[in-house]
Amino acid sequence: MPVFEDKREELDRFETMMGVPRGRLAVTMDVITDAMALVGQHGVYCQSQRWPGRPVMDVQLVMKSLTDAKELIQSVMEELKKSAAP
């Protein structure tokens, strides 16, 4: 599992602070945020011909999917936090 090797330092830090499930989700959020930044940069250069100033449709769809995934992960983290509270 290369991701566990590539992200070992971040995983160790977040798993120590938050526990294994929430720590891994936190690192996942960081990875998704990084991907969103890259897609956003791509969207600056790939402008829609139909809607000037907006990224092409595929970039918009990828960004929406990443945003949705991030929202779902945040909801799981909140649920885990609630279940861990006394």
QUIZI-V900466 format. One record per run of one state. SS is the DSSP state (A for helix, B for strand, O for the rest). FROM is the first residue (numbers start at 1). TO is the last residue. If there is no record, write none. Layout:
# QUIZI-V900466
ss=SS from=FROM to=TO
ss=SS from=FROM to=TO
This chain:
# QUIZI-V900466
ss=O from=1 to=1
ss=A from=2 to=6
ss=O from=7 to=7
ss=A from=8 to=18
ss=O from=19 to=19
ss=A from=20 to=45
ss=O from=46 to=46
ss=B from=47 to=47
ss=O from=48 to=54
ss=B from=55 to=55
ss=O from=56 to=56
ss=A from=57 to=84
ss=O from=85 to=86
